[in-house]
């Protein structure tokens, strides 16, 4: 029986942490299980730091076959917050990916490339041309649109170039997959036919959905509010610090931050300066360790800066919080807010001021039954809508259609 061969291109991949690497890992595993042959072009693990992956606990996926991987090691060894270095990294990765693609034989049935960053999409376009294979583009974030939201790049030449690459990528792609329904209107507004776009959300594995039950605590225990994931420019970390400071005299409530990224050092410094003793900070952990820590907490917190572009995204941590039955406090709006409300799995206010967030946390901290109900609601929503075993059919159906 002929096994269709797929080239998967991604800057982030297992064992890296974060939603991008986790999404692509599960796409790889699901395709392999469905008898596709998959070759992955990616980087040596480096986000948020190369040293993190010297810990073997991150390499805990028994179904990975390293012979399926082409791993590139860029000259810039850190995921730098320096804008010039980051741009150099994006361009170097694109060029190194292209050189690797030019060495491949024309034996692939499809190319699957995921963005951001958008420049990786250029490698996908070269792969389509070199390998004479249809191209599926996976859009996880509206990049470069999100760059303007965090004001990371303001140089008009860079932004105009990135927008032009985006336009060409959408036009040349045979099919486009998005992980947020809110991206569809943005793309159709740029002239992409709606029938070219398919929705495949970030999802959960059966093992994750059948994982840990929340720990049952006594009434006298602390109520732990946890934040996990990137402490980057898109997350409103300054507001979270103000919430923690506002609740420093609430002896019942404690905060846990398991984070990494651009603002991680600033966060620790500010907490020390303000002498905030009601918060514990953890460095980055493996996905399993992270889910375990969330499972043992009581309330989960998610935030995004108040910019229009971030109203289109669903942070991966929301799905993870649902997975382990945690009620959610959302400092978010738009699509993420809609999902939390639709699933009835937490509290999101129309105006997310510090005072409103403190009030919402206090409501949940004082109502164990409500916490349990929201947690169950979120899990049920995830079980019905966010399972890789069913959602991978979006991709496999496209892979079959483009060969008809």
C-alpha positions in Angstrom: 0.0 0.0 0.0 1.3 3.4 -1.0 2.0 5.8 1.9 1.6 9.4 1.0 4.7 11.5 2.0 4.3 14.9 3.7 6.9 17.5 4.3 6.1 19.5 7.4 8.0 22.8 7.9 7.9 24.6 11.3 10.3 26.8 13.2 8.9 25.3 16.5 8.6 21.6 17.2 8.9 19.0 20.0 10.4 19.0 22.5 9.9 22.7 22.6 7.2 24.0 24.9 4.4 26.3 23.8 1.3 26.0 21.7 3.1 26.1 18.3 5.4 23.1 19.1 2.6 21.2 20.8 0.2 21.7 17.8 2.8 20.5 15.3 3.8 17.6 17.4 0.3 16.3 17.5 -0.3 16.9 13.8 2.9 14.8 13.1 1.8 12.0 15.5 -1.8 11.9 14.1 -0.6 11.8 10.5 1.9 9.0 11.3 -0.9 7.0 13.0 -3.0 7.4 9.8 -0.1 5.8 7.8 1.3 9.0 6.3 5.0 9.2 6.0 6.1 12.6 7.5 9.4 14.4 7.2 9.8 17.4 9.5 12.1 20.4 8.8 12.6 22.4 12.0 15.2 23.8 14.3 17.1 22.3 17.2 15.0 23.0 20.3 15.8 26.5 21.5 12.7 28.3 22.8 12.8 29.8 25.4 16.4 28.6 25.8 18.6 25.9 24.4 19.8 24.9 27.9 16.3 24.0 28.9 16.4 20.9 26.7 19.4 19.4 28.3 16.9 18.2 30.8 15.7 14.8 29.5 12.2 15.2 31.0 11.4 17.4 28.0 12.2 14.5 25.7 9.4 12.3 26.9 7.4 11.4 23.8 8.1 7.7 23.0 6.5 7.8 19.6 9.0 10.3 18.1 11.3 8.9 15.4 14.3 11.2 15.1 15.0 9.8 11.6 11.9 11.8 10.5 13.6 15.1 11.3 15.9 17.6 9.6 16.9 19.9 12.4 18.7 23.2 11.7 20.9 24.9 14.2 21.0 28.7 13.6 24.0 30.8 14.4 22.0 33.0 16.9 21.9 30.7 19.9 19.3 32.5 22.0 15.7 33.5 21.3 16.6 37.2 21.7 14.3 40.1 22.6 16.6 42.3 20.5 14.6 43.3 17.5 17.6 43.3 15.1 18.8 39.8 16.2 15.3 38.4 16.0 14.8 39.6 12.5 18.2 38.2 11.6 17.1 34.9 13.1 13.9 34.8 11.0 15.8 35.5 7.8 18.6 33.0 8.6 16.0 30.3 9.4 14.2 31.0 6.1 17.5 30.7 4.1 18.7 27.6 5.9 15.3 25.9 5.4 15.4 26.8 1.7 18.9 25.3 1.3 17.6 22.1 3.0 14.6 21.9 0.7 16.8 22.3 -2.4 18.6 19.1 -1.4 15.3 17.1 -1.2 14.1 14.8 -3.9 10.7 15.2 -5.7 9.0 12.5 -3.7 6.5 14.4 -1.5 2.8 14.4 -2.0 2.2 17.6 -0.1 4.0 20.4 1.8 2.6 21.6 5.1 4.1 24.8 6.5 3.0 26.7 9.6 3.3 30.4 10.4 4.2 32.6 12.2 6.8 33.7 11.6 5.7 34.5 8.1 9.2 34.1 6.6 9.0 30.4 7.2 6.1 30.5 4.7 8.7 31.5 2.0 10.4 28.2 2.6 7.0 26.6 2.0 6.6 28.4 -1.3 10.1 27.2 -2.4 9.2 23.7 -1.3 6.0 23.8 -3.5 8.1 24.8 -6.5 11.1 22.5 -5.9 9.1 19.4 -5.0 6.2 20.0 -7.4 3.8 19.4 -4.5 0.6 21.2 -3.4 1.0 23.5 -0.4 -1.1 23.7 2.7 -0.4 26.7 4.9 -1.3 26.5 8.6 -1.9 30.0 10.2 -1.7 30.0 14.0 -1.5 33.8 14.3 -2.0 36.8 12.1 1.6 37.7 11.5 2.8 40.4 10.7 -0.5 41.9 12.0 0.3 40.9 15.5 3.7 42.7 15.3 1.9 46.0 15.0 -0.2 45.0 18.0 2.8 44.7 20.3 4.8 47.3 18.4 7.7 44.9 18.0 8.6 46.1 14.5 7.7 49.6 13.5 10.0 49.9 10.5 7.6 50.4 7.5 9.9 48.7 5.0 10.0 45.5 7.2 6.3 45.6 7.8 5.5 46.2 4.1 7.8 43.4 3.1 6.1 41.0 5.6 2.6 42.0 4.4 3.7 41.4 0.8 5.0 37.9 1.8 1.7 37.3 3.6 -0.3 38.3 0.4 1.8 36.0 -1.8 1.6 33.1 0.7 -2.2 33.2 0.9 -2.5 33.5 -2.9 -0.1 30.6 -3.7 -1.3 28.2 -1.0 -3.5 25.4 -2.4 -5.3 25.3 1.0 -5.2 27.3 4.2 -5.8 26.0 7.7 -6.6 28.4 10.6 -6.7 27.7 14.3 -9.1 30.5 15.0 -12.4 31.1 13.2 -11.8 34.9 13.7 -9.0 34.7 11.1 -11.5 33.9 8.3 -12.9 37.4 8.0 -9.4 38.9 8.0 -8.3 36.6 5.2 -11.4 37.0 3.0 -11.0 40.7 3.5 -7.6 40.3 1.8 -9.2 38.5 -1.1 -8.7 34.9 -0.1 -11.7 32.8 -1.2 -13.6 31.4 1.8 -13.7 27.9 0.3 -9.9 27.8 0.4 -9.9 28.2 4.2 -10.5 25.4 6.8 -10.7 25.6 10.6 -8.7 23.1 12.7 -8.4 24.3 16.3 -5.6 23.6 18.7 -6.8 20.4 20.5 -6.0 17.8 23.1 -4.9 14.2 23.0 -6.9 11.4 24.5 -4.3 10.9 27.1 -4.5 14.5 28.2 -8.3 14.3 28.3 -8.2 11.2 30.4 -5.4 12.6 32.7 -5.4 14.0 36.2 -8.5 14.6 38.3 -8.3 17.8 40.3 -7.1 17.5 43.8 -9.8 17.7 46.4 -8.9 20.3 49.0 -10.2 21.2 52.5 -12.0 24.5 53.2 -9.0 25.9 55.0 -6.5 25.5 52.2 -5.2 28.4 50.1 -7.0 29.1 46.8 -4.2 29.1 44.2 -4.6 31.2 41.0 -2.2 30.0 38.3 -0.9 31.6 35.1 1.1 29.5 32.7 3.0 30.2 29.5 4.6 33.0 27.6 5.3 36.2 29.5 5.7 38.1 26.2 4.6 41.4 24.7 1.1 40.1 23.8 0.3 39.2 27.4 -0.8 41.9 29.8 1.7 40.9 32.6 1.8 44.4 34.1 -1.9 44.2 34.9 -1.5 40.7 36.4 1.2 42.2 38.7 -1.2 45.0 39.8 -3.9 42.3 40.5 -1.4 40.4 42.7 -0.4 43.6 44.5 -4.0 44.5 45.1 -4.7 41.1 46.7 -1.5 40.9 48.7 -3.4 41.1 52.0 -5.9 38.4 51.0 -4.5 35.6 53.0 -6.7 33.0 51.3 -5.6 33.7 47.8 -2.1 32.9 46.4 -0.7 33.2 42.9 1.5 30.9 40.9 3.2 32.0 37.7 4.8 29.3 35.6 6.3 31.4 32.8 9.0 32.2 30.3 9.7 34.7 27.7 10.4 38.4 27.1 9.2 39.8 30.4 10.2 36.9 32.7 13.2 38.8 34.2 11.2 42.0 34.6 8.5 40.1 36.4 10.8 38.7 39.0 12.5 42.1 39.5 9.1 43.9 40.0 7.9 41.2 42.4 11.0 41.6 44.5 10.8 45.4 44.5 7.2 45.3 45.6 7.9 42.6 48.2 5.0 40.5 46.9 5.0 37.4 49.1 1.6 36.1 47.8 3.1 34.8 44.5 5.4 31.9 43.6 7.3 31.9 40.3 8.3 28.7 38.5 10.6 28.4 35.5 9.5 26.6 32.3 8.5 23.0 32.7 7.6 20.2 30.4 4.0 20.0 29.2 3.1 17.2 31.5 4.6 18.9 34.6 2.8 22.1 33.6 -0.6 20.3 33.3 0.0 18.6 36.6 0.7 22.0 38.3 -2.5 23.5 36.8 -4.5 20.5 37.9 -3.4 21.0 41.5 -4.4 24.7 41.4 -7.8 26.2 41.8 -8.3 29.0 39.3 -6.6 29.6 36.0 -5.7 33.1 34.6 -5.3 34.2 31.0 -4.6 37.6 29.6 -3.9 39.5 26.4 -3.1 43.1 25.7 -6.1 45.1 24.5 -5.4 45.4 20.8 -7.7 44.5 18.0 -5.4 41.8 16.5 -5.5 39.9 19.8 -9.3 39.8 19.7 -8.9 37.2 17.0 -6.9 34.6 18.9 -7.5 31.8 21.3 -4.5 31.3 23.6 -3.5 27.6 23.9 -3.5 27.9 27.7 -7.3 28.2 27.7 -7.6 24.8 26.1 -5.1 23.4 28.6 -7.0 24.9 31.5 -10.2 23.3 30.2 -8.4 19.9 29.9 -7.7 19.8 33.7 -11.1 21.2 34.7 -10.0 24.6 35.9 -12.3 27.6 36.1 -10.9 30.5 34.1 -10.5 34.2 34.9 -10.1 35.9 31.5 -8.5 39.3 30.9 -9.3 38.8 27.3 -11.8 40.0 24.7 -13.0 38.9 21.2 -12.7 35.3 20.2 -11.1 34.1 23.4 -13.8 35.8 25.5 -16.5 34.3 23.2 -15.1 30.7 23.8 -15.0 31.1 27.6 -18.6 32.4 27.6 -19.8 29.8 25.1 -18.3 27.0 27.2 -19.5 28.7 30.4 -16.2 27.8 32.0 -15.2 31.0 33.7 -15.6 34.7 34.2 -14.8 37.4 31.6 -15.9 41.0 32.2 -16.8 43.5 29.5 -14.3 45.9 31.1 -11.2 44.1 32.5 -9.9 46.6 35.0 -7.7 45.6 37.9 -10.6 46.1 40.2 -12.9 43.9 38.1 -10.4 41.1 37.9 -9.8 41.2 41.7 -13.6 41.0 42.1 -13.9 38.1 39.8 -11.1 36.2 41.4 -12.7 36.8 44.8 -16.0 35.4 43.6 -14.4 32.2 42.5 -12.1 32.0 45.5 -15.2 32.1 47.8 -17.4 29.6 45.8 -16.0 26.1 45.6 -19.2 24.8 43.9 -19.0 27.5 41.2 -15.3 26.6 40.6 -16.2 23.0 40.2 -19.1 23.7 37.8 -17.0 26.0 35.6 -14.2 23.4 35.5 -16.6 20.6 34.5 -18.2 22.8 31.8 -14.8 23.6 30.3 -13.8 20.0 30.2 -17.0 19.0 28.6 -16.6 21.7 25.9 -13.0 20.5 25.2 -14.1 16.8 25.1 -16.8 17.6 22.5 -14.9 20.1 20.3 -11.2 20.0 20.9 -9.9 16.5 20.4 -7.1 15.7 18.0 -8.5 12.3 17.2 -11.5 14.0 15.5 -10.1 17.3 14.4 -7.1 15.9 12.4 -9.7 14.9 9.9 -9.7 18.5 8.7 -6.2 18.0 7.5 -6.4 14.5 6.2 -9.5 15.4 4.2 -7.6 18.3 2.5 -4.6 16.0 1.8 -7.0 13.6 0.0 -8.8 16.4 -1.9 -5.8 18.1 -3.3 -4.8 14.8 -5.0 -8.1 14.1 -6.6 
